[in-house]
Amino acid sequence: MLPDLLRASAFRPSRYKIALQPRHPATRFVSCLTRNPPPPPPSTISKMVHPLMQSHTHLMSTPHLTPNILHREYAAKAGDDQQNNFMGKELGFFSEAGFDMDRVHLKRNAPVAQLYEDAIRYEGAVLSSTGALINFSGKKTGRSPKDKRIVYEPESKDHIWWGSVNIKMDEHTFEITRERAIDYLNTRDLVYVFDGYAGWDPRYRIKVRVICARAYHALFMNNMLIRPTEEELKDFEPDFTIYNAGQFPANRFTKGMSSPTSVEINFKRMEMVILGTEYAGEMKKGVFSVMHYLQPVKFGQLSLHSSANVGKDNGDVTLFFGLSGTGKTTLSADPRRDLIGDDEHVWSDTGVFNIEGGCYAKCINLSAEKEPEIFSAIRFGSILENVVYNPNTRSPDYDDVSITENTRCAYPIEFIPNARIPCVVNTQPRNIIMLTCDAFGVLPPVSKLTPAQASYHFLAGYTSKTPGTEDGVLEPVPTFSTCYSAPFIVLHPSRYASMLAERMAQHNVDCWLVNTGWVRGKFGSGAGTRCPLKVTRRIVDAIHDGTLRDADFRTFEPGTFGLEIPTAIEGVPTELLDPKEAWADKVAFGREVRKLAVMFGKAFKLYEDEVTDDVRAAGPQAP
């Protein structure tokens, strides 16, 4: 049966010899290509026997058993409403890309309910008691930044910040992996297509096409991109295309490959290829990387890894910078303010707009009391990713991290009651809040930054990677992520930093450094604890209502950090405002201050030659 199937699918076995190596057993390879029995019932992938989620053999090789209603011959009899919903020129796009249009059925912008049905029937997804769909991403439950590649080609090579973040790939290797991805998609009876926009401002948005083999991935991008109208779909021609063949591994013996996972972007072709990972966040961050390139280079606007909200009464805009796990989503979801977006924005000449059409919130320890807006958004249409559930009630267990600590929910931004739709404001920001998760526990809960300090800390991007956000991160790891977005940055950091400084000066923006990490001690010390969310919320409230701007300040650690901290904030314990006062062991505190100051100095050496003397002197000074 296998040879006949390979011939029928135009599959090229010679290109996939790696799949027959011990790392990818032949039995698993065959199961990807043959029509196996349906996956086990949902109860077998519940928390009672969830180790299946870790090996994930069933879900990684799930066949798409296509019912008759989806077959092309049946669709032809059923009428135009069953067709691929593509015009001739659009079908030409797929034929030219290498798709076998006589075999593969394309589902374009399928309804949410239909994607639910397919994910449950073919992928082992589960309908939760909240109405959200629980999906599993297999072995990879976080991003794989070490497997990210950018194609080295004439049009973009002089703009890219090459190095450990943006690793070079030659054009020929990209063509090989691209064809590998399309060949895999050609073995599927059913391929999903989602066409949507990135960017709410029509002047600066791009059209994105996602082509994938899992209903889970199609629904995810339906939630994360901006959903077009039927009229907009009629003339939709993509500016950027994602080929997601994540169920199939990359050939690790191909030039430049380091593992069976590969995430590649080609700015010349405006394409992205994903192999060897089913983690949906790779698509989201791929689009962000493209916008991080296009906004400054093509449009002259500043792309930022940030959340943003706006006051309902006075229209004041706040930008929250920070890496995953620092609180961007949580703190920007404020019932007293309208949400512009929770993760990716562009600061334009006329205001601020969201890049995305949805939110991708962390679910670990989620509760209605702590985060009511996010909790309420988990309903029909939302995706719960890698969340354990009760097999009897189908209730999600947000405290169970036995699959991963990086449990997530992706939902359309309209699910937040106070979301600003469309997600764009023609108002310049009044406040910037730089969020850091300090695992050493020595940074104050809030500091007011001078313009030079703001530039320094933006370039340094100090924080801690929190568990689960990247593959293999199991505890907080101090790191310096320039522009608070190193994994997604494309241009040299100084380019973003100079644009930020210009805009802050032009619009007289206040900048604050807020530590959502540890207080009273370092991580793992026994004395240190994560800063209570209610304390951070009270600090943010004081920024928004203007009381913190007018507060009295004093200098924290003038010989090293030299940060201005408030002497009092109503509702915040005074001893927390000065970390030295909060630590019981003052000697240990001094030791950690010096250690962190030295780390800052070493990390900033990368940018010393690109900044002015006042910015260089604004950072922590090691004794």
C-alpha positions in Angstrom: 0.0 0.0 0.0 2.8 2.4 0.8 4.4 2.6 -2.7 1.0 3.2 -4.2 0.3 6.0 -1.8 3.7 7.6 -2.3 3.1 7.6 -6.1 -0.4 9.0 -5.7 0.8 11.9 -3.5 3.7 12.9 -5.8 5.9 12.1 -2.7 9.7 11.9 -3.3 11.0 9.3 -0.9 14.7 10.0 -1.8 14.4 13.4 -0.2 13.2 11.9 3.1 15.8 9.2 3.9 16.3 11.0 7.2 12.8 9.9 8.3 13.9 6.3 8.1 16.9 6.8 10.4 16.6 5.5 14.0 15.8 9.1 15.2 12.5 8.9 13.2 11.4 5.2 13.2 10.0 3.9 9.9 6.9 2.8 11.7 6.2 6.4 12.7 7.0 7.6 9.2 4.5 5.1 7.7 1.8 6.1 10.1 2.1 9.7 8.9 1.2 8.6 5.4 -1.4 5.9 5.8 -4.9 6.0 6.9 -4.7 4.7 10.5 -7.6 4.2 12.8 -8.8 7.5 14.5 -6.8 8.7 17.5 -7.7 7.5 21.0 -10.8 9.0 22.7 -10.2 12.3 24.6 -10.2 10.6 28.0 -7.0 8.8 27.2 -5.2 12.1 26.8 -6.5 13.7 30.0 -4.5 14.3 33.1 -5.0 10.7 34.3 -2.7 9.4 31.6 -1.2 12.6 30.2 2.3 11.1 29.7 1.0 10.5 26.2 1.3 14.3 25.7 5.0 14.0 26.2 5.7 11.3 23.7 2.8 12.6 21.6 3.2 9.9 19.0 -0.5 9.8 18.1 -0.8 13.6 17.7 2.5 14.1 16.0 1.5 11.6 13.3 -2.2 12.1 13.2 -3.7 11.2 9.8 -6.3 13.4 8.4 -9.2 10.9 7.7 -11.2 13.0 5.3 -15.0 12.3 5.3 -16.7 12.3 2.0 -18.1 15.8 2.4 -14.6 17.1 2.0 -13.6 15.2 -1.1 -13.2 17.3 -4.2 -15.6 15.1 -6.3 -18.3 15.4 -3.6 -17.7 19.1 -3.4 -18.2 19.5 -7.1 -21.6 17.9 -6.8 -22.6 19.8 -3.7 -22.2 23.3 -5.1 -19.9 26.2 -4.9 -20.3 26.5 -1.1 -18.3 23.3 -0.7 -15.4 24.4 -3.0 -12.0 25.6 -1.9 -13.3 29.2 -2.1 -10.5 30.2 -4.3 -10.5 32.1 -7.6 -8.5 30.9 -10.6 -5.5 33.2 -9.8 -5.5 32.0 -6.2 -5.5 28.3 -7.3 -2.6 29.3 -9.6 -0.7 30.4 -6.5 -0.9 26.9 -5.0 -0.1 25.1 -8.3 3.0 27.3 -8.8 4.1 26.7 -5.2 4.1 22.9 -5.9 0.8 21.7 -4.4 -0.9 18.7 -6.1 -4.3 20.3 -6.7 -5.8 17.0 -8.0 -5.3 15.4 -4.6 -5.1 18.0 -1.8 -8.3 19.7 -0.6 -7.8 23.2 0.7 -10.0 24.7 3.4 -9.7 28.4 3.3 -10.7 30.5 6.3 -12.9 27.7 7.6 -15.6 28.6 10.2 -14.5 28.2 13.8 -17.1 25.4 14.5 -15.7 23.4 11.5 -12.1 23.8 12.8 -13.3 22.5 16.2 -14.9 19.5 14.5 -11.8 18.7 12.6 -9.4 19.2 15.5 -11.5 16.9 17.7 -12.0 14.2 15.1 -8.5 14.0 13.7 -6.1 15.6 16.1 -7.1 14.5 19.6 -8.3 17.9 20.7 -10.9 18.2 23.5 -13.9 20.4 24.0 -13.5 21.9 27.5 -16.3 22.8 29.9 -15.7 26.5 29.1 -16.3 26.0 25.4 -12.6 26.5 24.6 -10.8 23.9 22.5 -7.9 22.1 24.3 -5.1 21.3 21.8 -1.7 19.8 22.3 1.5 20.9 20.5 3.5 17.6 20.9 7.1 17.5 22.1 7.7 21.2 21.6 5.8 23.3 24.1 7.7 26.5 23.6 9.7 28.4 21.0 12.9 27.1 19.5 15.1 30.2 19.1 18.2 28.2 18.4 16.6 26.8 15.3 15.5 30.1 13.8 17.2 31.0 10.5 17.1 34.1 8.2 18.0 33.7 4.5 21.1 35.6 3.5 20.2 37.3 0.3 21.1 40.6 -1.5 17.9 42.5 -0.8 18.0 42.3 3.1 21.5 41.2 4.0 22.7 44.8 4.8 19.8 45.5 7.1 19.9 42.3 9.2 21.6 42.1 12.6 23.5 38.8 12.0 24.6 36.7 14.9 23.2 34.2 17.4 19.7 35.6 17.1 19.5 35.8 13.3 21.5 32.9 12.0 22.3 32.9 8.3 20.9 30.3 5.9 21.7 30.2 2.2 19.0 30.5 -0.5 19.6 27.0 -1.8 19.1 25.4 1.6 15.9 27.4 2.0 14.6 26.0 -1.4 15.3 22.5 -0.2 13.4 22.9 3.1 10.6 24.7 1.4 10.1 21.9 -1.0 10.3 19.4 1.8 7.5 21.2 3.6 5.3 21.4 0.5 5.9 17.7 -0.3 4.8 16.8 3.2 1.6 19.0 2.9 1.0 17.2 -0.4 0.6 13.9 1.5 -2.3 15.3 3.5 -5.9 14.9 2.2 -6.8 18.2 3.9 -4.7 21.4 4.0 -5.9 24.5 5.9 -5.4 28.0 4.6 -6.0 31.1 6.6 -5.7 34.6 5.0 -5.5 37.5 7.3 -3.8 40.8 8.1 -1.0 41.9 10.4 -1.4 45.5 11.5 -4.7 47.4 12.2 -3.6 50.6 10.5 -4.4 50.1 6.8 -1.4 52.2 5.8 1.1 49.9 7.3 -0.6 46.4 7.4 0.5 43.4 5.4 -1.5 40.4 4.0 -0.5 37.1 5.5 -1.3 33.6 4.2 -0.9 30.6 6.5 -0.9 27.1 4.9 -0.9 24.2 7.4 -2.0 20.6 8.1 -3.6 21.0 11.5 -7.0 22.6 12.3 -5.4 23.7 15.6 -2.9 25.8 13.7 -5.5 27.3 11.4 -7.7 28.2 14.4 -4.8 29.7 16.2 -3.9 32.0 13.3 -7.6 32.8 12.9 -7.4 34.2 16.4 -4.0 35.9 16.2 -4.3 37.6 12.8 -6.8 40.2 11.9 -9.8 38.5 10.3 -10.7 39.9 6.9 -14.3 40.4 5.6 -15.6 38.3 2.8 -15.3 41.3 0.5 -11.6 41.7 1.4 -11.0 38.0 0.7 -12.1 38.4 -2.9 -9.0 40.3 -3.9 -6.6 38.9 -1.3 -3.0 38.4 -2.6 -0.6 37.6 0.2 2.5 39.8 1.0 3.9 37.0 3.2 3.2 33.2 3.3 3.8 30.7 6.0 4.3 27.0 5.1 3.7 25.1 8.3 4.7 21.5 8.0 5.6 21.2 11.7 4.6 17.6 12.0 7.4 16.6 9.7 11.1 16.9 10.8 13.8 18.9 9.1 16.7 16.9 7.7 19.3 17.6 10.3 22.0 16.6 7.8 21.1 19.4 5.5 23.6 22.3 5.5 23.0 24.7 8.4 20.6 22.5 10.3 21.2 21.8 14.0 18.2 19.6 14.8 15.0 18.2 13.4 13.4 21.6 14.0 13.8 24.5 11.6 12.0 27.9 11.5 13.1 29.9 8.5 12.3 33.3 7.1 13.1 34.5 3.6 12.6 38.3 3.1 13.3 38.1 -0.6 10.5 35.6 -1.2 8.5 36.9 1.8 8.0 33.3 3.0 8.4 31.3 6.2 8.9 27.5 6.5 8.3 25.6 9.7 9.5 22.0 10.1 9.8 19.8 13.2 7.7 21.8 15.7 4.0 22.0 16.2 4.2 24.8 18.7 1.8 27.4 17.3 3.7 30.4 18.8 6.3 30.0 16.1 3.9 31.3 13.5 2.9 34.3 15.6 6.5 35.3 16.3 7.4 34.7 12.7 4.9 37.3 11.6 6.3 39.6 14.3 9.8 39.2 13.0 8.6 40.2 9.5 6.9 43.3 10.9 10.1 44.1 13.0 11.8 44.2 9.6 9.2 45.9 7.4 8.0 48.7 9.8 11.4 50.5 10.1 12.8 49.6 6.7 9.8 50.0 4.4 7.4 52.2 6.4 9.7 54.2 8.7 7.7 53.2 11.8 8.8 51.7 15.1 7.7 48.1 15.9 7.8 47.1 19.5 7.4 44.0 21.7 4.8 45.6 23.9 1.2 45.6 25.1 -0.8 48.8 25.1 -3.9 50.3 26.6 -5.6 53.7 26.6 -7.6 55.6 29.3 -11.3 55.7 28.7 -11.7 59.2 30.0 -8.6 61.2 29.0 -7.3 59.0 26.2 -3.8 58.6 27.6 -1.8 55.7 26.0 0.6 53.5 27.9 3.1 51.1 26.3 4.3 48.1 28.3 7.6 46.6 27.2 8.7 43.2 28.3 9.5 39.6 27.4 7.0 36.7 27.8 6.1 36.1 31.4 6.8 39.7 32.7 3.2 40.8 32.8 2.4 42.6 29.5 -0.8 40.7 29.0 -1.9 40.7 32.6 -1.2 44.4 33.3 -2.6 45.8 30.1 -5.9 44.0 30.7 -7.4 46.7 33.0 -11.2 47.1 33.3 -10.8 50.9 33.7 -8.9 51.2 30.4 -9.4 50.1 26.8 -7.0 47.4 25.6 -5.2 48.2 22.3 -3.3 44.9 22.3 -1.3 42.6 24.6 2.0 41.8 22.8 3.0 43.4 19.5 2.5 47.1 18.4 3.8 49.8 16.1 4.4 53.3 17.3 3.6 55.3 14.2 3.9 59.0 13.3 0.2 59.4 14.2 -0.3 57.1 17.2 -0.2 53.4 18.1 -1.7 50.3 16.5 -1.8 46.6 17.3 -0.2 44.2 14.9 -2.4 41.3 16.0 -6.1 40.4 16.0 -5.9 38.4 19.2 -4.2 37.7 22.5 -1.9 34.8 23.5 -2.1 34.8 27.3 -0.3 32.6 29.8 -2.6 30.3 31.7 -0.4 29.1 34.6 -2.2 29.5 37.9 -5.0 31.5 36.1 -8.0 32.4 38.2 -11.1 34.5 37.8 -10.1 36.5 40.9 -6.6 37.5 39.7 -7.2 37.9 36.0 -11.0 38.2 35.3 -10.7 39.5 31.8 -8.5 36.7 30.6 -10.4 34.1 32.5 -13.7 35.2 30.9 -12.1 35.2 27.4 -11.6 31.4 27.6 -14.8 30.3 25.8 -16.0 29.0 22.5 -13.6 30.2 19.8 -10.6 30.2 22.1 -7.7 27.7 22.1 -6.3 26.3 25.3 -2.8 25.0 24.5 -1.2 22.2 26.4 -3.6 22.6 29.4 -4.3 19.6 31.5 -8.0 18.9 32.2 -10.3 16.8 34.3 -11.4 13.8 32.3 -14.8 13.6 33.9 -15.8 17.3 33.8 -13.5 18.5 31.0 -12.6 21.4 33.3 -9.2 22.9 32.6 -6.7 22.7 35.5 -4.6 25.8 35.3 -2.5 24.9 38.2 -1.3 21.6 36.7 2.0 22.2 34.9 2.9 18.6 34.3 2.8 19.0 30.5 4.5 22.4 30.5 4.6 25.6 32.5 4.0 27.5 29.2 0.3 26.8 29.1 -1.5 29.3 26.9 -4.8 30.6 25.6 -5.2 32.2 22.2 -8.4 34.2 21.8 -9.7 37.0 19.5 -9.2 40.4 21.0 -12.9 41.1 20.9 -13.2 38.5 23.7 -11.9 41.2 26.0 -14.9 43.4 26.8 -12.9 46.6 27.0 -10.9 46.0 23.8 -10.6 49.1 21.5 -11.9 47.9 18.1 -10.3 48.7 15.7 -7.1 48.4 17.7 -5.6 51.7 16.7 -5.5 55.1 18.4 -4.4 58.4 16.9 -2.9 59.5 20.2 0.8 59.5 21.1 1.9 57.6 24.3 2.1 59.4 27.6 3.8 56.6 29.6 6.2 53.7 28.8 6.5 51.0 31.4 9.5 48.7 31.0 8.7 45.4 32.7 11.5 43.3 34.1 11.4 40.0 36.0 14.4 40.3 38.3 15.4 36.9 39.6 18.0 38.4 41.8 15.4 40.4 43.7 17.4 43.6 43.9 15.6 45.9 41.5 12.9 48.2 43.0 9.3 47.4 42.2 9.2 50.8 40.3 11.7 53.4 39.3 11.4 56.6 37.2 13.9 56.7 34.4 15.7 59.6 32.8 15.7 59.7 29.0 19.3 58.4 29.0 18.4 55.6 31.5 15.4 54.7 29.3 17.7 54.2 26.3 20.2 52.2 28.4 17.6 49.8 29.8 15.8 49.4 26.5 19.1 48.4 24.8 20.1 46.2 27.8 16.6 44.6 28.1 17.4 42.9 31.4 14.8 40.3 32.6 14.6 36.6 33.4 13.4 34.0 31.1 10.4 32.4 32.8 9.7 28.7 32.8 8.2 27.2 29.6 8.4 30.2 27.3 11.4 28.6 25.5 12.1 25.0 25.1 14.1 23.7 28.1 13.7 26.7 30.4 12.6 25.1 33.7 13.4 27.9 36.2 13.9 31.7 36.0 17.2 32.4 34.1 18.6 36.0 34.2 19.1 37.2 30.7 19.6 40.4 28.7 17.2 40.6 25.8 17.9 43.8 23.8 14.9 45.9 23.1 12.9 43.5 25.2 12.6 41.4 22.1 15.9 39.8 21.2 14.4 36.5 19.9 12.4 38.4 17.4 14.6 41.4 16.6 15.8 41.6 13.0 17.7 45.0 12.6 20.5 46.2 14.8 19.2 47.2 18.3 20.5 50.7 18.0 18.2 51.4 15.1 15.1 50.6 17.2 16.6 52.5 20.2 17.3 55.7 18.3 13.8 55.7 16.9 12.4 55.2 20.5 14.5 58.0 21.9 13.4 60.4 19.1 9.7 59.6 19.7 10.0 59.9 23.5 11.7 63.3 23.3 9.3 64.6 20.7 6.2 63.7 22.7 7.6 64.2 26.3 6.9 60.6 27.3 7.5 59.4 30.9 9.4 56.1 31.3 9.2 53.7 34.3 11.1 50.5 35.1 8.7 48.1 36.9 10.0 44.9 38.5 7.5 42.1 38.4 10.1 39.6 39.6 11.3 38.8 43.1 11.2 40.9 46.3 12.6 40.3 49.8 15.2 37.9 48.4 16.5 36.2 45.2 14.8 33.3 43.5 15.4 30.0 45.3 16.7 31.7 48.5 13.6 30.8 50.6 13.1 34.4 51.6 12.3 35.8 48.1 8.9 35.7 46.6 7.4 37.0 43.3 6.1 40.5 43.7 2.4 40.3 44.4 0.2 41.1 41.4 -1.9 43.4 43.5 1.2 45.5 44.4 2.2 45.8 40.8 -1.3 46.7 39.8 -1.4 49.5 42.4 1.9 50.8 41.1 0.5 50.9 37.5 -2.6 52.6 38.7 -0.5 55.3 40.3 1.3 55.8 37.0 -1.9 56.2 35.1 -3.7 58.6 37.6 -0.6 60.8 37.7 0.1 60.5 41.4 3.4 58.8 40.9 4.6 61.5 38.5 4.1 64.0 41.3 5.5 61.8 44.1 8.6 62.4 46.1 11.7 60.4 45.0 15.0 59.4 46.4 18.0 57.7 44.8 18.3 53.9 45.1 21.9 52.6 45.3 23.5 55.8 44.0 26.9 54.2 43.6 25.6 51.5 41.3 22.1 51.7 39.9 21.3 55.3 40.6 17.5 54.8 40.1 14.9 57.2 41.4 12.4 55.4 43.5 9.2 56.9 45.2 9.2 57.3 49.0 5.6 56.2 49.2 2.7 54.9 47.1 -0.7 54.5 48.7 -1.6 50.8 49.0 2.0 49.6 48.7 4.1 48.5 51.7 6.8 51.1 52.1 9.5 48.5 52.8 8.9 47.0 49.3 9.7 50.2 47.5 13.4 50.0 48.6 14.7 46.4 48.1 17.4 47.0 50.6 14.9 47.6 53.3 12.9 44.5 52.2 15.9 42.1 52.5 16.6 40.7 55.9 20.2 39.8 55.0 21.8 43.2 54.0 25.2 41.6 53.3 23.6 39.2 50.8 21.7 42.1 49.3 24.9 44.1 48.6 26.5 41.0 47.1 23.6 40.5 44.7 23.6 44.2 43.7 27.2 44.1 42.8 26.8 40.8 40.8 23.9 42.2 38.8 25.8 45.5 38.1 28.7 43.5 36.7 26.3 41.5 34.5 24.8 44.8 33.1 28.3 46.1 32.3 29.3 43.0 30.4 26.0 42.8 28.5 26.1 46.4 27.4 29.6 46.2 25.9 27.8 45.1 22.7 26.2 48.5 22.3 28.8 50.9 23.9 30.1 52.0 20.5 26.6 52.8 19.2 25.4 55.2 22.0 26.3 58.6 23.4 28.3 59.2 26.6 25.2 60.1 28.6 23.5 56.8 27.8 26.7 54.8 28.5 26.9 56.5 31.9 23.2 56.0 32.7 23.5 52.3 33.5 24.6 50.5 36.6 28.2 51.1 37.5 30.1 48.1 39.0 32.1 49.0 42.1 
